[in-house]
Amino acid sequence: MSQNFKEVVNFWQSEYSNKIKNYKEYNTKEQLHRFATFFTMGESYYYVLNMHNLELDFISDSVTDFTGIAPEDVNMLQLLQQALPEEIELIQKKERIIKDFFVNFLRPDELLDYKILYPYKMVDHKGKHRTMIMQCTTLTLSENDAVEHVFTVHTDITHLKTTKTDTLSFIHLHGGKSYYNLPLDKEVFSPPKKLDDTPFTSLFTHREKEVITAIAQGLNAKEIAENFHLSPNTVKTHRKNILAKSGCSNAAELIAKSLLYNVIELNL
């Protein structure tokens, strides 16, 4: 399995590292610590990866909870190898689409405007299976507009009961066009032919926003029904309507999108 994940690292080296001529270290790590602590949705770890040599310029202490390894001893290949064997091919496909999106689709002035989001499954050092969501954004570019530093957060979303991990999303950080739940079959970025420009924040009723918040807190249909004095069937109908309105295919994508556009505010 290590060789398969080594192929991901080799891909990064060929597509990113070789394009960086004069490397500069990223130095504002404390700001990222505050940012990540505020926005993560559950147990998580986060790091700054420099694409020059694929070393971790910074990684949070919480990585030990997932790996059993001290932060100063963790490397990128060890983090990749925590993914389940069935995730290997999916991660390789996602990385090829990510490269195509950033290198062949976006203009240079748009490279800092997006974050990448995708779910995957892993097993921690105690043998516990977890469903994670990976969120990544470019921090700096080199003088020739190559990606130099990326900031990545891995968050445990097992409580959301999502099982689908074969999708990928590119989310605009400033309200521009976002691309959700992209399929992996083509292995290149293929934007949807039609995008819904309806403001995301205006899609839901007050009750639907309450249900979204409850889903994000890990409550099931019965518990939500009891909290809001509804029938479980009504809650299930709300959930179905919410997913249809949002264009999301699972709870993980729904919560991430809702948090991004301030539909809900959580302190999980």
C-alpha positions as CSV (number, residue, x, y, z in Angstrom):
1,M,0.0,0.0,0.0
2,S,2.9,2.4,0.8
3,Q,4.0,2.3,-2.9
4,N,0.6,3.3,-4.1
5,F,0.6,6.3,-1.9
6,K,4.2,7.1,-2.9
7,E,2.8,7.5,-6.4
8,V,0.6,10.4,-5.0
9,V,3.8,12.0,-3.6
10,N,5.6,11.5,-6.9
11,F,2.7,13.1,-8.7
12,W,2.9,16.2,-6.4
13,Q,6.7,16.4,-7.0
14,S,6.3,16.3,-10.8
15,E,3.3,18.6,-11.0
16,Y,4.1,21.1,-8.2
17,S,7.6,20.8,-6.7
18,N,9.5,21.0,-9.9
19,K,7.8,24.3,-10.8
20,I,9.1,26.1,-7.7
21,K,12.5,27.7,-8.4
22,N,13.2,30.0,-5.3
23,Y,11.5,28.6,-2.2
24,K,10.5,30.9,0.7
25,E,9.4,29.5,4.1
26,Y,5.9,30.3,5.3
27,N,6.1,32.1,8.7
28,T,2.7,33.2,9.9
29,K,1.7,29.8,11.4
30,E,0.1,31.1,14.6
31,Q,-2.6,32.9,12.6
32,L,-3.4,29.6,10.9
33,H,-3.7,27.9,14.3
34,R,-6.4,30.4,15.5
35,F,-8.2,30.1,12.1
36,A,-8.3,26.3,12.1
37,T,-9.4,26.1,15.8
38,F,-12.3,28.3,15.1
39,F,-13.6,26.8,11.9
40,T,-13.1,23.0,12.3
41,M,-16.3,20.9,12.8
42,G,-15.0,18.2,15.1
43,E,-11.8,16.4,16.0
44,S,-9.2,17.5,13.5
45,Y,-5.5,18.2,12.6
46,Y,-4.1,20.7,10.2
47,Y,-0.8,21.6,8.6
48,V,1.1,23.8,6.2
49,L,2.7,21.8,3.4
50,N,5.4,23.3,1.3
51,M,5.3,22.1,-2.2
52,H,9.0,22.7,-2.8
53,N,10.1,19.5,-1.1
54,L,6.7,18.2,0.3
55,E,7.8,18.7,3.9
56,L,5.4,19.9,6.6
57,D,6.4,23.4,7.7
58,F,3.9,23.2,10.5
59,I,1.5,20.6,11.9
60,S,-0.9,20.8,14.8
61,D,-0.2,18.7,18.0
62,S,-3.6,17.1,17.5
63,V,-2.1,14.9,14.7
64,T,-0.9,12.6,17.4
65,D,-4.5,11.7,18.2
66,F,-4.9,10.3,14.7
67,T,-1.4,8.9,14.1
68,G,0.1,8.1,17.5
69,I,3.2,10.0,16.3
70,A,4.7,13.2,17.7
71,P,4.1,16.2,15.4
72,E,7.9,16.7,14.8
73,D,8.2,13.1,13.5
74,V,5.2,13.0,11.1
75,N,5.7,13.2,7.4
76,M,3.3,13.5,4.5
77,L,3.5,9.9,3.3
78,Q,2.6,8.7,6.8
79,L,-0.5,10.8,6.7
80,L,-1.5,9.5,3.3
81,Q,-1.0,5.9,4.4
82,Q,-3.8,6.2,7.0
83,A,-6.4,6.2,4.3
84,L,-8.1,2.8,3.8
85,P,-6.8,0.7,0.8
86,E,-10.0,1.3,-1.2
87,E,-9.4,5.0,-1.0
88,I,-6.1,4.9,-2.9
89,E,-7.5,5.0,-6.4
90,L,-10.1,7.6,-5.5
91,I,-7.4,9.9,-4.0
92,Q,-5.2,9.5,-7.1
93,K,-8.2,10.5,-9.3
94,K,-9.0,13.5,-7.1
95,E,-5.4,14.7,-7.2
96,R,-5.4,14.5,-11.0
97,I,-8.6,16.6,-11.2
98,I,-7.2,19.1,-8.6
99,K,-4.1,19.6,-10.7
100,D,-6.2,20.1,-13.9
101,F,-8.4,22.6,-12.1
102,F,-5.6,24.7,-10.7
103,V,-3.2,24.4,-13.7
104,N,-5.4,24.3,-16.7
105,F,-8.7,25.9,-15.7
106,L,-8.1,28.8,-13.3
107,R,-6.3,32.0,-14.2
108,P,-3.2,32.8,-12.1
109,D,-5.1,35.6,-10.3
110,E,-7.7,33.0,-9.2
111,L,-5.3,30.5,-7.6
112,L,-5.8,31.9,-4.1
113,D,-9.6,32.1,-4.3
114,Y,-10.6,28.5,-3.9
115,K,-10.5,25.7,-1.4
116,I,-10.6,22.0,-2.1
117,L,-13.0,19.7,-0.2
118,Y,-13.4,16.0,-0.3
119,P,-14.3,13.1,2.1
120,Y,-12.2,10.0,2.6
121,K,-12.0,7.1,5.0
122,M,-9.1,6.2,7.2
123,V,-8.1,4.1,10.2
124,D,-6.2,5.8,13.1
125,H,-3.4,4.3,15.2
126,K,-5.8,2.7,17.6
127,G,-7.6,0.8,14.7
128,K,-10.6,3.1,14.8
129,H,-12.2,3.7,11.4
130,R,-13.1,7.3,10.7
131,T,-14.7,9.3,7.9
132,M,-12.7,12.5,7.3
133,I,-13.2,15.6,5.3
134,M,-10.2,17.2,3.8
135,Q,-10.2,21.0,3.2
136,C,-7.2,22.6,1.5
137,T,-6.4,26.1,0.2
138,T,-3.4,27.7,-1.4
139,L,-1.6,30.1,0.9
140,T,1.2,31.4,-1.3
141,L,2.4,31.3,-4.9
142,S,6.0,31.4,-6.1
143,E,7.3,34.1,-8.4
144,N,6.2,32.1,-11.4
145,D,2.7,31.5,-10.0
146,A,3.4,27.9,-8.9
147,V,1.6,26.7,-5.8
148,E,4.2,27.1,-3.0
149,H,2.4,26.6,0.4
150,V,-1.0,25.0,1.1
151,F,-3.0,24.9,4.3
152,T,-4.9,21.7,4.9
153,V,-7.4,20.7,7.6
154,H,-8.6,17.1,8.1
155,T,-11.7,16.8,10.2
156,D,-13.5,13.7,11.6
157,I,-17.1,13.8,10.3
158,T,-17.9,10.2,11.3
159,H,-20.9,11.5,13.3
160,L,-22.5,12.8,10.1
161,K,-23.0,9.2,9.0
162,T,-21.8,9.9,5.4
163,T,-20.5,6.9,3.4
164,K,-19.9,8.4,-0.1
165,T,-16.3,9.4,-0.7
166,D,-16.1,9.5,-4.5
167,T,-16.8,13.2,-5.0
168,L,-14.7,16.4,-5.0
169,S,-15.7,20.1,-4.6
170,F,-14.0,23.4,-5.4
171,I,-15.4,26.1,-3.2
172,H,-14.9,29.8,-3.9
173,L,-13.8,31.7,-0.8
174,H,-15.3,35.0,-1.8
175,G,-18.8,34.1,-3.1
176,G,-17.8,33.3,-6.7
177,K,-18.6,30.2,-8.7
178,S,-18.2,27.0,-6.7
179,Y,-18.3,23.4,-8.0
180,Y,-19.8,20.8,-5.7
181,N,-19.8,17.0,-5.8
182,L,-17.9,16.6,-9.0
183,P,-17.7,13.0,-10.2
184,L,-14.3,11.4,-10.6
185,D,-14.9,9.3,-13.8
186,K,-13.2,11.7,-16.3
187,E,-10.2,12.4,-14.1
188,V,-10.1,16.0,-15.5
189,F,-12.0,19.0,-14.3
190,S,-15.3,19.2,-16.1
191,P,-17.6,22.1,-14.9
192,P,-21.3,21.5,-14.8
193,K,-23.1,22.9,-17.8
194,K,-25.6,24.8,-15.7
195,L,-25.0,26.5,-12.4
196,D,-27.7,27.7,-10.0
197,D,-27.0,31.3,-9.2
198,T,-29.6,31.6,-6.4
199,P,-27.9,32.9,-3.2
200,F,-27.3,29.9,-1.0
201,T,-28.4,31.7,2.2
202,S,-31.9,32.4,0.8
203,L,-32.7,28.8,-0.1
204,F,-33.9,27.6,3.3
205,T,-36.7,28.3,5.7
206,H,-36.0,29.0,9.3
207,R,-37.1,25.5,10.2
208,E,-34.8,24.0,7.6
209,K,-31.9,25.9,9.0
210,E,-32.7,24.5,12.4
211,V,-32.7,21.0,11.0
212,I,-29.4,21.6,9.2
213,T,-27.9,22.7,12.5
214,A,-29.2,19.6,14.3
215,I,-27.8,17.4,11.5
216,A,-24.4,19.0,12.0
217,Q,-24.5,18.3,15.7
218,G,-24.9,14.6,14.9
219,L,-28.6,14.2,15.9
220,N,-30.6,11.5,14.1
221,A,-34.1,12.0,12.8
222,K,-35.8,10.8,16.0
223,E,-33.7,13.1,18.2
224,I,-34.4,16.1,15.8
225,A,-38.1,15.3,15.9
226,E,-38.2,15.2,19.7
227,N,-36.3,18.6,19.9
228,F,-38.7,20.4,17.5
229,H,-41.8,18.4,18.4
230,L,-42.1,17.0,14.9
231,S,-42.7,13.5,13.6
232,P,-39.7,11.6,12.3
233,N,-41.3,11.4,8.9
234,T,-41.5,15.2,8.8
235,V,-37.8,15.5,9.7
236,K,-37.0,13.0,6.9
237,T,-39.0,15.1,4.5
238,H,-37.2,18.3,5.6
239,R,-33.8,16.5,5.1
240,K,-34.8,15.4,1.6
241,N,-36.0,18.9,0.6
242,I,-32.8,20.5,2.1
243,L,-30.5,18.2,0.1
244,A,-32.5,18.9,-3.1
245,K,-32.4,22.7,-2.6
246,S,-28.7,22.7,-1.7
247,G,-27.5,20.5,-4.6
248,C,-25.6,18.3,-2.1
249,S,-25.7,14.5,-2.2
250,N,-24.8,13.9,1.4
251,A,-24.7,15.5,4.9
252,A,-21.0,16.2,4.9
253,E,-21.2,18.4,1.8
254,L,-24.4,20.1,3.1
255,I,-22.8,21.0,6.4
256,A,-19.6,22.2,4.8
257,K,-21.5,24.4,2.3
258,S,-23.8,25.7,5.1
259,L,-20.9,26.7,7.3
260,L,-19.1,28.4,4.4
261,Y,-22.1,30.6,3.5
262,N,-23.1,31.2,7.2
263,V,-26.4,29.5,6.9
264,I,-25.6,28.0,10.3
265,E,-23.0,28.8,13.0
266,L,-21.6,26.0,15.1
267,N,-19.2,25.6,17.9
268,L,-18.8,21.8,17.9
